[in-house]
Amino acid sequence: MDEQRRLYYLDKMGIQAWVSRTTKSVGIQDSSESSPLNLRQGKLAGASVPVGDNAVACLDDLRKVVSVCTLCELHRTRTQTVFGTGSPDADWMVIGEAPGFEEDRKGEPFVGRAGQLLTKMLLAIGLTREEVFIANILKCRPPDNRDPQHQEIMHCRPYLRQQINMIQPKVILAMGRIAAQALLDTNTAIGRLRGIKHCYEDTRIPVIATYHPAYLLRSPQQKRKAWEDLKFAVRVREENR
């Protein structure tokens, strides 16, 4: 990568260009990024669904099913479900934790300041939000933006599995501890999941873990590590063509 392009990408992410590229990633997180989430209670395989020309219709059908879901208590406090947005033919899926206040109000994932940073992160690797598919582990907002509970994740898991089956992305970018742990069925800290090419469940779809944009807003010194994760995801995507 030439220097001008590198500086452009860093600027898009809000990283000051004078920071050394040789800064060592040591996986330091704040407490919100390191608390384990125990998901070791078995996997729920998603149903086989059509792909290709039928993908849009199937996603629309699934969206309708999700919109009236009452499998857990979160349906009592939500304004609306947040199914996901983007291209049904996307090579990239971006998966976060759960809707927040603004997402619950607008019905779209990753809006507000964290969403703006995500947009910049995608632009830094040459992608727009319209070219990827963005979703969350949970489709409903937990009260007061608390962490998702295990049972809530398990109820939403088949929905996410079907989304992934329909879209068939070439790479999944897991944003934050909870998303990465849920996708990979582990309680390993995010710092130890970074920099490794994982695979989603029983598929060969690569999963790359990185920090959640909301965490990066609280800890901007970690943006350098997130940039390394994005470059790594690009390399994995190129290998998976």
C-alpha positions in Angstrom: 0.0 0.0 0.0 1.4 3.4 -1.0 1.9 6.1 1.7 -0.8 8.5 0.3 -3.4 5.8 0.3 -2.4 4.6 3.8 -2.7 8.2 5.2 -6.1 8.5 3.5 -7.4 5.3 5.2 -6.0 6.4 8.6 -7.7 9.8 8.2 -11.0 8.1 7.5 -10.7 6.2 10.7 -9.7 9.3 12.7 -6.2 8.0 13.4 -3.4 10.6 13.6 -0.9 9.8 10.9 2.1 10.4 13.2 1.4 7.3 15.3 4.0 4.7 14.5 3.0 1.7 12.4 5.2 -0.5 14.6 3.0 -0.1 17.7 2.7 -3.5 19.1 -0.8 -5.0 19.6 -1.0 -6.5 23.1 -4.7 -7.0 23.3 -5.4 -4.6 26.2 -9.1 -4.0 26.8 -11.3 -2.2 29.3 -13.5 -4.3 31.5 -16.5 -3.9 29.1 -14.5 -5.7 26.4 -13.0 -8.5 28.5 -15.9 -10.0 30.6 -16.6 -13.5 29.3 -20.0 -14.5 27.9 -20.6 -18.2 28.4 -22.3 -19.7 25.4 -21.1 -23.3 25.8 -24.6 -24.8 25.8 -24.7 -26.2 22.3 -25.4 -24.7 18.9 -28.6 -24.2 17.0 -28.2 -24.9 13.3 -30.2 -22.7 11.0 -32.5 -24.1 8.4 -31.4 -24.5 4.8 -32.7 -21.5 2.8 -32.6 -20.5 -0.9 -29.8 -18.2 -2.1 -29.0 -16.4 -5.3 -32.0 -14.9 -7.2 -34.3 -15.7 -4.3 -32.1 -14.1 -1.6 -33.9 -10.8 -1.5 -37.4 -12.3 -1.2 -36.2 -14.7 1.5 -34.6 -11.9 3.5 -37.8 -10.0 3.3 -39.8 -13.0 4.5 -37.4 -13.5 7.4 -37.6 -9.8 8.2 -41.4 -10.2 8.6 -40.9 -13.2 10.9 -38.4 -11.4 13.0 -40.7 -8.3 13.2 -43.3 -10.2 15.2 -41.0 -12.4 17.2 -42.0 -12.9 20.9 -39.6 -15.7 21.8 -38.0 -13.7 24.7 -39.1 -10.9 27.0 -37.3 -8.2 24.9 -40.4 -7.9 22.7 -42.2 -6.3 25.5 -39.8 -3.3 25.7 -38.7 -2.8 22.1 -40.0 -0.1 19.9 -39.4 -2.3 16.8 -37.0 -5.0 15.8 -33.7 -4.2 14.1 -33.3 -6.8 11.4 -30.3 -5.5 9.4 -29.5 -3.3 6.4 -27.4 -3.5 3.3 -26.9 -5.6 0.2 -28.4 -9.1 0.1 -25.5 -10.0 -2.2 -22.8 -8.6 0.1 -19.4 -10.2 0.3 -19.0 -8.6 3.8 -21.2 -9.0 6.8 -20.7 -6.7 9.8 -22.2 -8.1 13.0 -22.5 -6.2 16.2 -24.0 -6.9 19.6 -27.5 -5.5 19.9 -29.6 -2.4 19.0 -29.2 0.7 21.2 -31.6 3.5 21.8 -31.2 5.1 18.3 -31.3 1.7 16.6 -34.5 0.8 18.4 -36.0 4.1 17.4 -35.0 4.0 13.7 -35.1 0.3 13.1 -31.6 0.3 11.7 -28.3 -1.1 13.1 -25.3 1.0 13.9 -26.6 4.6 13.8 -25.5 7.5 16.0 -21.8 8.1 16.8 -20.8 4.5 16.7 -22.5 4.1 13.4 -20.7 7.1 12.0 -17.4 5.6 13.1 -18.3 2.3 11.5 -19.0 4.1 8.2 -15.5 5.6 8.4 -14.0 2.2 9.1 -15.7 0.7 6.1 -14.7 3.6 3.9 -11.1 3.1 5.1 -11.1 -0.3 3.3 -13.0 0.9 0.3 -16.5 -0.1 1.3 -19.8 1.8 1.7 -22.5 0.7 4.0 -24.7 -0.1 1.0 -22.1 -2.7 -0.2 -22.1 -4.7 3.1 -24.8 -6.2 5.2 -25.0 -5.0 8.7 -26.8 -6.9 11.5 -26.6 -7.6 15.2 -26.6 -10.7 17.4 -29.9 -9.6 18.9 -32.8 -8.1 16.9 -34.3 -6.3 19.9 -32.8 -3.7 22.2 -32.0 -4.9 25.8 -33.3 -2.4 28.4 -30.9 0.3 29.3 -28.5 -1.1 26.7 -27.4 -3.9 29.1 -25.4 -6.8 27.8 -27.4 -9.5 26.0 -28.3 -12.5 28.2 -27.5 -16.0 27.1 -31.1 -17.1 26.5 -31.8 -14.0 24.4 -28.8 -14.8 22.2 -29.9 -18.4 21.8 -33.4 -17.3 20.8 -32.0 -14.9 18.1 -29.3 -17.3 16.9 -31.4 -19.1 14.3 -32.4 -15.8 12.7 -28.8 -14.8 12.4 -27.9 -18.2 11.1 -30.5 -17.9 8.4 -29.3 -14.4 7.4 -25.8 -15.7 7.0 -27.0 -18.7 5.0 -29.0 -16.4 2.7 -26.3 -13.9 2.1 -23.3 -16.3 2.0 -20.7 -13.6 2.8 -17.1 -14.1 1.9 -16.1 -12.7 5.4 -17.8 -11.7 8.6 -16.5 -8.8 10.7 -17.5 -9.4 14.3 -17.6 -6.0 16.1 -16.8 -6.3 19.8 -16.5 -8.9 22.5 -20.1 -10.1 22.7 -20.6 -10.4 18.9 -17.3 -12.3 18.5 -18.0 -14.7 21.4 -21.5 -15.4 20.2 -20.5 -16.1 16.6 -17.6 -18.3 17.7 -19.3 -20.0 20.6 -16.5 -19.1 23.0 -15.9 -17.1 26.2 -12.3 -16.1 25.1 -11.5 -12.4 25.5 -11.7 -10.2 22.4 -8.0 -9.4 22.7 -7.1 -13.1 22.2 -9.6 -13.5 19.3 -8.1 -10.7 17.3 -5.6 -11.4 14.5 -6.9 -14.9 13.9 -8.9 -16.3 11.0 -11.9 -18.1 12.6 -14.7 -19.9 10.9 -18.5 -19.5 11.5 -19.9 -22.6 13.0 -19.9 -25.5 10.5 -19.2 -23.3 7.5 -16.0 -22.1 5.9 -17.0 -18.5 6.2 -14.1 -16.6 7.9 -14.8 -14.5 11.0 -12.5 -11.7 11.9 -12.9 -10.2 15.4 -12.3 -6.5 16.2 -13.3 -3.9 18.6 -16.8 -2.4 18.6 -17.0 1.2 17.4 -18.6 2.3 20.7 -15.5 0.9 22.5 -13.2 2.7 20.1 -15.0 6.0 20.9 -14.3 5.4 24.6 -10.8 4.2 24.0 -9.5 6.0 20.8 -6.0 4.7 21.5 -7.2 1.3 20.4 -8.1 2.5 16.8 -4.6 1.5 15.7 -5.4 -2.1 16.6 -8.8 -1.9 14.9 -7.0 -0.7 11.7 -4.8 -3.7 11.8 -7.8 -5.9 12.1 -9.4 -4.3 9.1 -6.3 -4.8 7.0 -6.2 -8.4 8.1 -9.9 -8.9 7.1 -9.1 -7.5 3.7 -6.3 -10.0 3.2 -8.6 -12.8 4.3 -11.3 -11.6 1.9 -8.8 -11.6 -0.9 -7.7 -15.2 -0.1 -11.4 -16.2 -0.1 -12.3 -15.0 -3.6 
